[in-house]
């Protein structure tokens, strides 16, 4: 029997209830279902920038690959991917990775208090396939290389200081990172069909130069349970992949985005269109979304990729595939489209991140309307986001 039919039938047969409660911490263990989103339906037609948005929201294009960013002398990088925002004096910054092979890296856009771009700069060059990553509580950006011997690079958006490779965090097909300041660990995803989910415990919080890499362990076919963690014996091995060093490791189908908030960490797996949730205090894990468990209608979210969250607790998940949307998953278990790109069918949406005050959402179309890594576009959406 097809996996999707089996799982959908199992959910209905078990009579699993939908999420209840207003916050994720008290939500019941049932994957999100389609419903009316908190921002209403998308407009019938795209705006002048090719973005379909709910009423009250507007978009602007901030940067295009190989074109000079307005107000600066900097040409924006190709294949923009993972991103994050940071406060910067009275303004803020948006960092974006470059996923080009052998010519990867990361760049930053800096804004004043009004949202005007005041500078742009390259933060990292000469790396390869910098896909996603994650911000740290101390204001650096972890840029992750997506190849077999990929490294995590710590970059410095505020100063532009030279990036540093953090090899103690493992050499593998890195995708994303999310910091848990309470337990003082960094969670890491791996973009392989049999990839793993890791956590790095630095010897000193705020210093990623040394520490212990651990892998989440549990039955590979389980969708809920309590995880255990085991140390990866040789995180920097060039011969034996980290995902194969611990026999009890739980494997995930294509780890993608990763996001932490309020004691919970979420990550996505594109191979099976799932969003996972881990309670960091108890190590209990479960599904927050699975397109095969949608019980009525068509799954609104497929090709799950990068993920971020808003102040209200809503998750925003970008699609690599599907119909090029960013979908919202609310704490009470509703999943719905928030925006859609028109004419970008050969691209993917990358790097969703909110400004520090939560009023603006940034993201990129990696290959733009030309299905070309040198046609990327980076956007800003402004409007009445829930806080």
LUMTORVO-763575 format. One record per residue (C-alpha): x, y, z; residue number from 1; residue in three letters. Coordinates in steps of 0.25 Angstrom, whole numbers, plus 5000, padded with zeros to 4 digits. Example, Ala and Ser with C-alpha at 12.3 -4.5 7.8 and 13.67 -1.06 7.14 Angstrom:
2
<<5049, 4982, 5031>, 1, 'ALA'>
<<5055, 4996, 5029>, 2, 'SER'>
//
This chain:
387
<<5000, 5000, 5000>, 1, 'UNK'>
<<5005, 5014, 4997>, 2, 'UNK'>
<<5011, 5021, 5009>, 3, 'UNK'>
<<5002, 5033, 5008>, 4, 'UNK'>
<<4990, 5025, 5007>, 5, 'UNK'>
<<4994, 5016, 5019>, 6, 'UNK'>
<<4997, 5028, 5028>, 7, 'UNK'>
<<4985, 5036, 5024>, 8, 'UNK'>
<<4976, 5023, 5027>, 9, 'UNK'>
<<4983, 5021, 5040>, 10, 'UNK'>
<<4981, 5035, 5045>, 11, 'UNK'>
<<4966, 5035, 5042>, 12, 'UNK'>
<<4965, 5021, 5048>, 13, 'UNK'>
<<4971, 5025, 5060>, 14, 'UNK'>
<<4962, 5037, 5062>, 15, 'UNK'>
<<4974, 5046, 5065>, 16, 'UNK'>
<<4969, 5060, 5069>, 17, 'UNK'>
<<4974, 5073, 5063>, 18, 'UNK'>
<<4983, 5082, 5070>, 19, 'UNK'>
<<4977, 5090, 5082>, 20, 'UNK'>
<<4982, 5102, 5090>, 21, 'UNK'>
<<4988, 5115, 5086>, 22, 'UNK'>
<<5003, 5111, 5087>, 23, 'UNK'>
<<5012, 5100, 5082>, 24, 'UNK'>
<<5016, 5096, 5096>, 25, 'UNK'>
<<5002, 5092, 5100>, 26, 'UNK'>
<<4998, 5087, 5086>, 27, 'UNK'>
<<4993, 5072, 5084>, 28, 'UNK'>
<<5002, 5063, 5077>, 29, 'UNK'>
<<4995, 5063, 5063>, 30, 'UNK'>
<<5001, 5068, 5050>, 31, 'UNK'>
<<4995, 5081, 5045>, 32, 'UNK'>
<<4983, 5081, 5035>, 33, 'UNK'>
<<4979, 5091, 5024>, 34, 'UNK'>
<<4970, 5102, 5028>, 35, 'UNK'>
<<4967, 5117, 5027>, 36, 'UNK'>
<<4981, 5124, 5030>, 37, 'UNK'>
<<4982, 5136, 5040>, 38, 'UNK'>
<<4984, 5146, 5029>, 39, 'UNK'>
<<4973, 5142, 5019>, 40, 'UNK'>
<<4974, 5137, 5005>, 41, 'UNK'>
<<4984, 5141, 4995>, 42, 'UNK'>
<<4981, 5152, 4985>, 43, 'UNK'>
<<4975, 5147, 4972>, 44, 'UNK'>
<<4987, 5153, 4964>, 45, 'UNK'>
<<5002, 5156, 4967>, 46, 'UNK'>
<<5007, 5170, 4970>, 47, 'UNK'>
<<5017, 5177, 4961>, 48, 'UNK'>
<<5028, 5169, 4967>, 49, 'UNK'>
<<5022, 5155, 4964>, 50, 'UNK'>
<<5017, 5152, 4978>, 51, 'UNK'>
<<5003, 5148, 4982>, 52, 'UNK'>
<<5000, 5153, 4996>, 53, 'UNK'>
<<4989, 5154, 5006>, 54, 'UNK'>
<<4982, 5168, 5007>, 55, 'UNK'>
<<4990, 5178, 5015>, 56, 'UNK'>
<<5003, 5173, 5011>, 57, 'UNK'>
<<5013, 5179, 5001>, 58, 'UNK'>
<<5026, 5174, 4995>, 59, 'UNK'>
<<5039, 5180, 4989>, 60, 'UNK'>
<<5051, 5174, 4982>, 61, 'UNK'>
<<5064, 5177, 4990>, 62, 'UNK'>
<<5075, 5171, 4981>, 63, 'UNK'>
<<5077, 5163, 4968>, 64, 'UNK'>
<<5089, 5154, 4965>, 65, 'UNK'>
<<5100, 5161, 4959>, 66, 'UNK'>
<<5093, 5175, 4960>, 67, 'UNK'>
<<5098, 5186, 4969>, 68, 'UNK'>
<<5090, 5187, 4982>, 69, 'UNK'>
<<5083, 5201, 4982>, 70, 'UNK'>
<<5090, 5211, 4991>, 71, 'UNK'>
<<5103, 5202, 4991>, 72, 'UNK'>
<<5114, 5198, 4982>, 73, 'UNK'>
<<5113, 5183, 4984>, 74, 'UNK'>
<<5108, 5173, 4974>, 75, 'UNK'>
<<5098, 5163, 4980>, 76, 'UNK'>
<<5103, 5148, 4980>, 77, 'UNK'>
<<5097, 5137, 4972>, 78, 'UNK'>
<<5088, 5126, 4976>, 79, 'UNK'>
<<5083, 5133, 4989>, 80, 'UNK'>
<<5079, 5122, 5000>, 81, 'UNK'>
<<5078, 5122, 5015>, 82, 'UNK'>
<<5077, 5135, 5023>, 83, 'UNK'>
<<5075, 5142, 5036>, 84, 'UNK'>
<<5073, 5155, 5042>, 85, 'UNK'>
<<5081, 5162, 5053>, 86, 'UNK'>
<<5079, 5176, 5060>, 87, 'UNK'>
<<5089, 5186, 5056>, 88, 'UNK'>
<<5089, 5199, 5064>, 89, 'UNK'>
<<5076, 5206, 5061>, 90, 'UNK'>
<<5074, 5197, 5049>, 91, 'UNK'>
<<5076, 5183, 5045>, 92, 'UNK'>
<<5083, 5173, 5036>, 93, 'UNK'>
<<5079, 5162, 5026>, 94, 'UNK'>
<<5090, 5151, 5023>, 95, 'UNK'>
<<5088, 5142, 5011>, 96, 'UNK'>
<<5096, 5130, 5007>, 97, 'UNK'>
<<5102, 5127, 4993>, 98, 'UNK'>
<<5100, 5113, 4989>, 99, 'UNK'>
<<5108, 5113, 4976>, 100, 'UNK'>
<<5118, 5101, 4975>, 101, 'UNK'>
<<5133, 5105, 4978>, 102, 'UNK'>
<<5129, 5120, 4978>, 103, 'UNK'>
<<5119, 5120, 4990>, 104, 'UNK'>
<<5119, 5128, 5003>, 105, 'UNK'>
<<5110, 5139, 5009>, 106, 'UNK'>
<<5107, 5153, 5008>, 107, 'UNK'>
<<5100, 5164, 5017>, 108, 'UNK'>
<<5090, 5175, 5014>, 109, 'UNK'>
<<5090, 5186, 5025>, 110, 'UNK'>
<<5078, 5195, 5028>, 111, 'UNK'>
<<5075, 5208, 5035>, 112, 'UNK'>
<<5063, 5210, 5045>, 113, 'UNK'>
<<5054, 5213, 5033>, 114, 'UNK'>
<<5058, 5200, 5025>, 115, 'UNK'>
<<5067, 5207, 5015>, 116, 'UNK'>
<<5079, 5199, 5011>, 117, 'UNK'>
<<5091, 5206, 5015>, 118, 'UNK'>
<<5102, 5196, 5012>, 119, 'UNK'>
<<5105, 5182, 5006>, 120, 'UNK'>
<<5117, 5174, 5008>, 121, 'UNK'>
<<5122, 5160, 5005>, 122, 'UNK'>
<<5124, 5152, 5018>, 123, 'UNK'>
<<5130, 5139, 5013>, 124, 'UNK'>
<<5136, 5135, 4999>, 125, 'UNK'>
<<5143, 5123, 4994>, 126, 'UNK'>
<<5134, 5112, 5000>, 127, 'UNK'>
<<5125, 5103, 4993>, 128, 'UNK'>
<<5110, 5101, 4993>, 129, 'UNK'>
<<5106, 5109, 5005>, 130, 'UNK'>
<<5092, 5105, 5006>, 131, 'UNK'>
<<5085, 5109, 5019>, 132, 'UNK'>
<<5091, 5111, 5033>, 133, 'UNK'>
<<5086, 5119, 5045>, 134, 'UNK'>
<<5088, 5131, 5054>, 135, 'UNK'>
<<5095, 5130, 5068>, 136, 'UNK'>
<<5091, 5138, 5081>, 137, 'UNK'>
<<5104, 5145, 5080>, 138, 'UNK'>
<<5101, 5151, 5067>, 139, 'UNK'>
<<5109, 5142, 5057>, 140, 'UNK'>
<<5103, 5135, 5045>, 141, 'UNK'>
<<5107, 5120, 5043>, 142, 'UNK'>
<<5108, 5117, 5028>, 143, 'UNK'>
<<5107, 5103, 5025>, 144, 'UNK'>
<<5113, 5096, 5013>, 145, 'UNK'>
<<5105, 5085, 5006>, 146, 'UNK'>
<<5114, 5075, 5001>, 147, 'UNK'>
<<5120, 5062, 5007>, 148, 'UNK'>
<<5132, 5069, 5014>, 149, 'UNK'>
<<5124, 5082, 5017>, 150, 'UNK'>
<<5128, 5091, 5028>, 151, 'UNK'>
<<5121, 5101, 5037>, 152, 'UNK'>
<<5127, 5115, 5035>, 153, 'UNK'>
<<5124, 5125, 5046>, 154, 'UNK'>
<<5123, 5139, 5040>, 155, 'UNK'>
<<5122, 5153, 5046>, 156, 'UNK'>
<<5111, 5161, 5040>, 157, 'UNK'>
<<5113, 5174, 5048>, 158, 'UNK'>
<<5128, 5175, 5046>, 159, 'UNK'>
<<5131, 5167, 5033>, 160, 'UNK'>
<<5142, 5161, 5040>, 161, 'UNK'>
<<5148, 5148, 5034>, 162, 'UNK'>
<<5140, 5136, 5035>, 163, 'UNK'>
<<5145, 5124, 5043>, 164, 'UNK'>
<<5143, 5109, 5040>, 165, 'UNK'>
<<5137, 5102, 5052>, 166, 'UNK'>
<<5141, 5087, 5048>, 167, 'UNK'>
<<5138, 5082, 5062>, 168, 'UNK'>
<<5123, 5083, 5057>, 169, 'UNK'>
<<5126, 5072, 5048>, 170, 'UNK'>
<<5129, 5070, 5033>, 171, 'UNK'>
<<5117, 5065, 5026>, 172, 'UNK'>
<<5106, 5070, 5016>, 173, 'UNK'>
<<5102, 5081, 5025>, 174, 'UNK'>
<<5089, 5089, 5023>, 175, 'UNK'>
<<5083, 5097, 5035>, 176, 'UNK'>
<<5087, 5100, 5049>, 177, 'UNK'>
<<5078, 5105, 5061>, 178, 'UNK'>
<<5084, 5110, 5074>, 179, 'UNK'>
<<5077, 5106, 5088>, 180, 'UNK'>
<<5083, 5116, 5098>, 181, 'UNK'>
<<5076, 5109, 5110>, 182, 'UNK'>
<<5083, 5096, 5108>, 183, 'UNK'>
<<5095, 5102, 5101>, 184, 'UNK'>
<<5095, 5093, 5088>, 185, 'UNK'>
<<5094, 5096, 5073>, 186, 'UNK'>
<<5085, 5086, 5066>, 187, 'UNK'>
<<5089, 5083, 5051>, 188, 'UNK'>
<<5082, 5076, 5040>, 189, 'UNK'>
<<5088, 5068, 5029>, 190, 'UNK'>
<<5083, 5068, 5014>, 191, 'UNK'>
<<5084, 5053, 5010>, 192, 'UNK'>
<<5073, 5043, 5008>, 193, 'UNK'>
<<5078, 5035, 5020>, 194, 'UNK'>
<<5083, 5048, 5027>, 195, 'UNK'>
<<5083, 5050, 5042>, 196, 'UNK'>
<<5079, 5060, 5052>, 197, 'UNK'>
<<5091, 5065, 5061>, 198, 'UNK'>
<<5094, 5074, 5073>, 199, 'UNK'>
<<5107, 5081, 5076>, 200, 'UNK'>
<<5111, 5083, 5090>, 201, 'UNK'>
<<5122, 5094, 5091>, 202, 'UNK'>
<<5132, 5093, 5102>, 203, 'UNK'>
<<5129, 5108, 5105>, 204, 'UNK'>
<<5116, 5114, 5100>, 205, 'UNK'>
<<5119, 5125, 5090>, 206, 'UNK'>
<<5132, 5118, 5086>, 207, 'UNK'>
<<5129, 5108, 5075>, 208, 'UNK'>
<<5144, 5104, 5073>, 209, 'UNK'>
<<5143, 5091, 5081>, 210, 'UNK'>
<<5132, 5082, 5087>, 211, 'UNK'>
<<5125, 5069, 5085>, 212, 'UNK'>
<<5116, 5065, 5073>, 213, 'UNK'>
<<5105, 5056, 5076>, 214, 'UNK'>
<<5094, 5049, 5067>, 215, 'UNK'>
<<5080, 5047, 5071>, 216, 'UNK'>
<<5076, 5032, 5072>, 217, 'UNK'>
<<5063, 5025, 5071>, 218, 'UNK'>
<<5056, 5015, 5062>, 219, 'UNK'>
<<5057, 5020, 5048>, 220, 'UNK'>
<<5043, 5017, 5044>, 221, 'UNK'>
<<5037, 5024, 5056>, 222, 'UNK'>
<<5029, 5038, 5055>, 223, 'UNK'>
<<5029, 5040, 5070>, 224, 'UNK'>
<<5036, 5036, 5083>, 225, 'UNK'>
<<5047, 5040, 5092>, 226, 'UNK'>
<<5061, 5042, 5086>, 227, 'UNK'>
<<5074, 5038, 5092>, 228, 'UNK'>
<<5088, 5044, 5088>, 229, 'UNK'>
<<5101, 5038, 5085>, 230, 'UNK'>
<<5114, 5044, 5082>, 231, 'UNK'>
<<5119, 5043, 5068>, 232, 'UNK'>
<<5133, 5037, 5069>, 233, 'UNK'>
<<5140, 5044, 5058>, 234, 'UNK'>
<<5133, 5057, 5054>, 235, 'UNK'>
<<5144, 5061, 5044>, 236, 'UNK'>
<<5146, 5047, 5037>, 237, 'UNK'>
<<5149, 5048, 5022>, 238, 'UNK'>
<<5146, 5033, 5021>, 239, 'UNK'>
<<5134, 5029, 5029>, 240, 'UNK'>
<<5122, 5038, 5028>, 241, 'UNK'>
<<5117, 5044, 5042>, 242, 'UNK'>
<<5103, 5038, 5039>, 243, 'UNK'>
<<5109, 5024, 5038>, 244, 'UNK'>
<<5117, 5024, 5051>, 245, 'UNK'>
<<5106, 5021, 5061>, 246, 'UNK'>
<<5098, 5009, 5058>, 247, 'UNK'>
<<5086, 5014, 5067>, 248, 'UNK'>
<<5085, 5027, 5059>, 249, 'UNK'>
<<5071, 5031, 5054>, 250, 'UNK'>
<<5071, 5034, 5039>, 251, 'UNK'>
<<5063, 5045, 5033>, 252, 'UNK'>
<<5060, 5047, 5018>, 253, 'UNK'>
<<5067, 5060, 5014>, 254, 'UNK'>
<<5069, 5069, 5025>, 255, 'UNK'>
<<5066, 5084, 5022>, 256, 'UNK'>
<<5062, 5096, 5030>, 257, 'UNK'>
<<5064, 5097, 5045>, 258, 'UNK'>
<<5058, 5107, 5055>, 259, 'UNK'>
<<5058, 5108, 5070>, 260, 'UNK'>
<<5048, 5116, 5079>, 261, 'UNK'>
<<5044, 5115, 5094>, 262, 'UNK'>
<<5049, 5101, 5097>, 263, 'UNK'>
<<5045, 5095, 5084>, 264, 'UNK'>
<<5053, 5092, 5071>, 265, 'UNK'>
<<5047, 5089, 5058>, 266, 'UNK'>
<<5053, 5084, 5045>, 267, 'UNK'>
<<5048, 5079, 5032>, 268, 'UNK'>
<<5051, 5067, 5023>, 269, 'UNK'>
<<5048, 5070, 5008>, 270, 'UNK'>
<<5049, 5055, 5004>, 271, 'UNK'>
<<5036, 5052, 5011>, 272, 'UNK'>
<<5030, 5066, 5013>, 273, 'UNK'>
<<5030, 5066, 5028>, 274, 'UNK'>
<<5032, 5077, 5039>, 275, 'UNK'>
<<5038, 5070, 5052>, 276, 'UNK'>
<<5037, 5076, 5066>, 277, 'UNK'>
<<5046, 5073, 5077>, 278, 'UNK'>
<<5044, 5077, 5092>, 279, 'UNK'>
<<5058, 5081, 5096>, 280, 'UNK'>
<<5056, 5078, 5110>, 281, 'UNK'>
<<5050, 5064, 5109>, 282, 'UNK'>
<<5055, 5060, 5096>, 283, 'UNK'>
<<5041, 5056, 5092>, 284, 'UNK'>
<<5040, 5057, 5077>, 285, 'UNK'>
<<5027, 5057, 5067>, 286, 'UNK'>
<<5022, 5062, 5054>, 287, 'UNK'>
<<5017, 5076, 5053>, 288, 'UNK'>
<<5013, 5074, 5039>, 289, 'UNK'>
<<5013, 5063, 5028>, 290, 'UNK'>
<<5007, 5064, 5015>, 291, 'UNK'>
<<5003, 5050, 5014>, 292, 'UNK'>
<<4994, 5052, 5027>, 293, 'UNK'>
<<4986, 5063, 5021>, 294, 'UNK'>
<<4972, 5057, 5023>, 295, 'UNK'>
<<4964, 5065, 5013>, 296, 'UNK'>
<<4967, 5073, 5001>, 297, 'UNK'>
<<4981, 5075, 4995>, 298, 'UNK'>
<<4993, 5077, 5004>, 299, 'UNK'>
<<4996, 5092, 5003>, 300, 'UNK'>
<<5011, 5090, 5007>, 301, 'UNK'>
<<5020, 5081, 4999>, 302, 'UNK'>
<<5035, 5082, 4996>, 303, 'UNK'>
<<5037, 5087, 5010>, 304, 'UNK'>
<<5051, 5094, 5011>, 305, 'UNK'>
<<5055, 5106, 5020>, 306, 'UNK'>
<<5047, 5109, 5032>, 307, 'UNK'>
<<5046, 5121, 5042>, 308, 'UNK'>
<<5036, 5126, 5052>, 309, 'UNK'>
<<5029, 5139, 5056>, 310, 'UNK'>
<<5027, 5146, 5069>, 311, 'UNK'>
<<5013, 5140, 5070>, 312, 'UNK'>
<<5018, 5126, 5069>, 313, 'UNK'>
<<5014, 5124, 5055>, 314, 'UNK'>
<<5024, 5115, 5047>, 315, 'UNK'>
<<5027, 5120, 5032>, 316, 'UNK'>
<<5032, 5109, 5023>, 317, 'UNK'>
<<5037, 5111, 5009>, 318, 'UNK'>
<<5035, 5102, 4997>, 319, 'UNK'>
<<5046, 5096, 4988>, 320, 'UNK'>
<<5035, 5091, 4978>, 321, 'UNK'>
<<5020, 5091, 4981>, 322, 'UNK'>
<<5015, 5104, 4975>, 323, 'UNK'>
<<5026, 5113, 4981>, 324, 'UNK'>
<<5019, 5117, 4993>, 325, 'UNK'>
<<5023, 5121, 5007>, 326, 'UNK'>
<<5013, 5114, 5016>, 327, 'UNK'>
<<5009, 5117, 5031>, 328, 'UNK'>
<<5007, 5107, 5041>, 329, 'UNK'>
<<5000, 5112, 5053>, 330, 'UNK'>
<<5001, 5108, 5068>, 331, 'UNK'>
<<4987, 5102, 5067>, 332, 'UNK'>
<<4990, 5093, 5056>, 333, 'UNK'>
<<4986, 5100, 5043>, 334, 'UNK'>
<<4994, 5101, 5031>, 335, 'UNK'>
<<4991, 5111, 5019>, 336, 'UNK'>
<<4998, 5118, 5008>, 337, 'UNK'>
<<5004, 5132, 5013>, 338, 'UNK'>
<<5010, 5136, 4999>, 339, 'UNK'>
<<5013, 5131, 4985>, 340, 'UNK'>
<<5023, 5134, 4974>, 341, 'UNK'>
<<5017, 5135, 4960>, 342, 'UNK'>
<<5026, 5132, 4948>, 343, 'UNK'>
<<5037, 5125, 4957>, 344, 'UNK'>
<<5034, 5111, 4954>, 345, 'UNK'>
<<5048, 5107, 4952>, 346, 'UNK'>
<<5053, 5113, 4965>, 347, 'UNK'>
<<5052, 5111, 4980>, 348, 'UNK'>
<<5048, 5120, 4991>, 349, 'UNK'>
<<5060, 5121, 5001>, 350, 'UNK'>
<<5064, 5129, 5014>, 351, 'UNK'>
<<5052, 5133, 5020>, 352, 'UNK'>
<<5055, 5142, 5033>, 353, 'UNK'>
<<5048, 5153, 5040>, 354, 'UNK'>
<<5053, 5166, 5044>, 355, 'UNK'>
<<5056, 5168, 5059>, 356, 'UNK'>
<<5043, 5175, 5061>, 357, 'UNK'>
<<5035, 5165, 5054>, 358, 'UNK'>
<<5029, 5175, 5043>, 359, 'UNK'>
<<5037, 5170, 5031>, 360, 'UNK'>
<<5039, 5156, 5025>, 361, 'UNK'>
<<5051, 5154, 5016>, 362, 'UNK'>
<<5054, 5143, 5006>, 363, 'UNK'>
<<5059, 5140, 4992>, 364, 'UNK'>
<<5056, 5133, 4979>, 365, 'UNK'>
<<5069, 5125, 4977>, 366, 'UNK'>
<<5068, 5125, 4962>, 367, 'UNK'>
<<5058, 5135, 4959>, 368, 'UNK'>
<<5049, 5135, 4947>, 369, 'UNK'>
<<5060, 5129, 4938>, 370, 'UNK'>
<<5063, 5116, 4945>, 371, 'UNK'>
<<5077, 5121, 4946>, 372, 'UNK'>
<<5086, 5122, 4958>, 373, 'UNK'>
<<5091, 5136, 4953>, 374, 'UNK'>
<<5077, 5141, 4953>, 375, 'UNK'>
<<5074, 5141, 4968>, 376, 'UNK'>
<<5065, 5151, 4974>, 377, 'UNK'>
<<5064, 5155, 4989>, 378, 'UNK'>
<<5050, 5161, 4994>, 379, 'UNK'>
<<5044, 5168, 5006>, 380, 'UNK'>
<<5030, 5167, 5010>, 381, 'UNK'>
<<5024, 5177, 5020>, 382, 'UNK'>
<<5010, 5177, 5026>, 383, 'UNK'>
<<5002, 5174, 5039>, 384, 'UNK'>
<<5009, 5161, 5044>, 385, 'UNK'>
<<5003, 5155, 5056>, 386, 'UNK'>
<<5011, 5158, 5069>, 387, 'UNK'>
//
